[in-house]
Amino acid sequence: MYIGVLVELSNKNIDKKFIYSVPPQFEKRIKLGIRVEVPFGHQTLEGFIVSFEPKPEMETKNILSIIDEDVIINQELLELGKIMQAETLSTLISCYQVMLPKALKAKKGTLIKKKYETFYRLAYKPEKFSKKQYEIIKLFETQDEVSGEILKEISPSSLKTLTEKGVLTKVQKEKYRHIELEEKEEKKPLTEEQQNVVIEFENSTDQVYLLHGVTGSGKTEVYMELIEHCLNRGQKAIVLVPEISLTPQTISRFSKRFGSQIALLHSALSDGERYDEWRRINRNEVDIVIGARSALFAPLQKLGLIVIDEEHSDSYKQDDSNPRYDAISMAIKRAQLNKNCKVILGSATPSLDSYARALKKVYHLLSLPNRINKKGLPTVTLIDMNQEFKKSKGHFSPSLLEKIIETLHRNEQVILLLNRRGYANFVTCKNCGYTIKCPHCDITLTYHKTSNNLRCHYCGYATNKVTICPECHEEALSDLGTGTEKVEEELKQLIPEAKILRMDFDTTSKKGSHQKMIEQFKTQKFNILLGTQIVAKGLDFANVTLVGVINADTSLNIPNFRSSEATFSLLSQVAGRSGRGSKTGEVIIQTYNPNHYAIKYVQKHDYQSFFKKEMMMRKELNYPPYYYIAYIRISSKDDKLCYKESLKIQKLLKKYLNMTTILGPSPCNIYKLNNVYRYGIILKYKKEDNLKKLLNKIIDVYKSNKLIVIDLNFNPIVFG
């Protein structure tokens, strides 16, 4: 028997299967999609079996061992990996590795231990026994096996004696690492609007749907109803939520409806928990998988529905490492591999790409235009900080401060959004203008007051804060910009009685901290929730009646053609956190750009007008969804060499691409990162038959070049 094995090394030079022979003792255990250990040159590697092969002409080496008894990449996922590789031009092995938890990746030396629980069985009943031994033996009158934990509580020494005498025999049983889920509850009745959406979905034969529902319209209830219908047909479902939205509230609502039918796959789980959850799925023990982007690759059989909530979120695109895939595109491809599977995308602020496809009937558009509490959307007031700046106390205008105090006096709660973490954006010298930057990256260091250090949010470099300027040697360094720590400190001084909970990347990095904070705010131990984007989505607190945005312009200033869309989406989402209960909600947005269309349309809750305006701008500038974009990043530790090779690539592209606009090469937004220089070339195209073929050739040219690294990103979120 001969097999094709894809080894663990993600390198374009060896991005192909290698043929190995299977010794007779292994033949019965060989299956597609399991891992094997193989000799490779002078080393031993792990790899996936991806094919059965005829006898080759050349001599082959034997596999050394079989790692898995169960298939870990089924036929469907093997096929999906090939599709992903063709779309992203990454290595095929990287496409398979991204589908698996750490414990199951083909990687030599990765070992996650299974957890076991000890049980005991009664072998025979002795004639003589002590009082404590009798208590233990009596338990076996009603059950065949008893947990070792229960028996130890009676008497560890008696348990040991009975085991040594052979009266009790020990049995080890594998135990899943437990993830707490809530008890099932009765489902809520659907509103007429929700019911109409469910009926329209069920009666349609289309494959992809876009559910456009305002914040608080009950999209989650619709998802759960559709999932229940799916399960009743004997099918299974995947629910994707953005990482920042994957709160205990989301999981709580699904577990109350479906109980232990759910498995969770997201980054807040430990490696062991992810391993156990994945195996529960693979063993057909669950019907629904809820998780972030990579949960899309859960090995569910008979997949009938994929739900992608908050579909506009950037986190559905893997932008920072290969394979740079789009989870929405891959979800649609996976649905196409399953004959009767549908995909539903949901958002209060759909991405322009998705809404444009829905209007063109590529996707089936469904609508929930009203909130389920029958209340209107919150009133939004814009505060022009150009006028209010001199009257402001720190970062708070008098109007916002007054509204916060009024809300707290009514024993209601406030959410404040600041799209920054840390104490200050940067530290600069008032005397000479010198700004402290990371020595490895072309980026300013962020000051964190609690740890009194300066940190690079890209490479992780950290150093103690200094007061003497390294350039002019004057004691003139000061903190500029705004961070969540700084605003929290200000707020404590302005409203001493306020109970403030700060939620950002730094305060939620510990396991379980996110869940704990949500619970504390829900039970009103705190009355102000201050945070970064993490507070904008997936949170539902009935007592929140005021949302304040400290600085609405942060995302507007990002050098990216999507900045207006990102701003509109973020502000609309955070505004939707207000007035979700029986009380009327209000939103105060502080901005230096009150006349910018993205901010004006947030004030009016007018997605349609924003969409029309933004589409007009995109059409004028040849940006998506009218054009596709590909980004080529060239990196090297040698700046001059990097630029020289970038120019070579640009000339090659111009020679062979007739229908493509080529921009660059130019330095990336972050020109130097971890001591590596980076240049980028942007390609805009509608149709270019030769593009992927040409890009593959460029990758081939540089795949053996150790001084230059080429990265490709189709429809990137970030250019850099």
Secondary structure, DSSP 8 states (H G I E B T S, - for coil): -EEEEEES---GGG-S-EEEE--GGGGGG--TT-EEEEEETTEEEEEEEEEEE---SS--EE--EE--SS-SS-HHHHHHHHHHHHHH---HHHHHHTTS-GGGSS-TT------EEEEEEE----S---HHHHHHHHGGGS-SEEEHHHHHHH-HHHHHHHHHTTSEEEEEEE-----------------HHHHHHHHHHHH---SEEEEEE-TTS-HHHHHHHHHHHHHHTT-EEEEE--GGG--HHHHHHHHHHHGGGEEEESTTS-HHHHHHHHHHHHTT--SEEEESGGGGG---SSEEEEEEESTT-GGGB--SSSS--BHHHHHHHHHHHSTT-EEEEEESS--HHHHHHHHTTSSEEEEE-S-TTS----EEEEEEHHHHGGG-BTTB-HHHHHHHHHHHHTT-EEEEE-S--SSBSEEEETTT--B-B-SSSSSB-EEETTTTEEE-TTT--EEE--SS-TTT--S-EEEES--HHHHHHHHHHH-TT--EEEESTTTT-STTHHHHHHHHHHTTS-SEEEESGGGTSS---TTEEEEEES-TTGGGGSSSTTHHHHHHHHHHHHHTTTT-SSS--EEEEEES-TT-HHHHHHHTT-HHHHHHHHHHHHHHTT-TTSSEEEEEEEEES-HHHHHHHHHHHHHHHHHH-SS-EEEEEEEEEEEEETTEEEEEEEEEES--TTHHHHHHHHHHHHTT-SS-EEEEEES-SS--
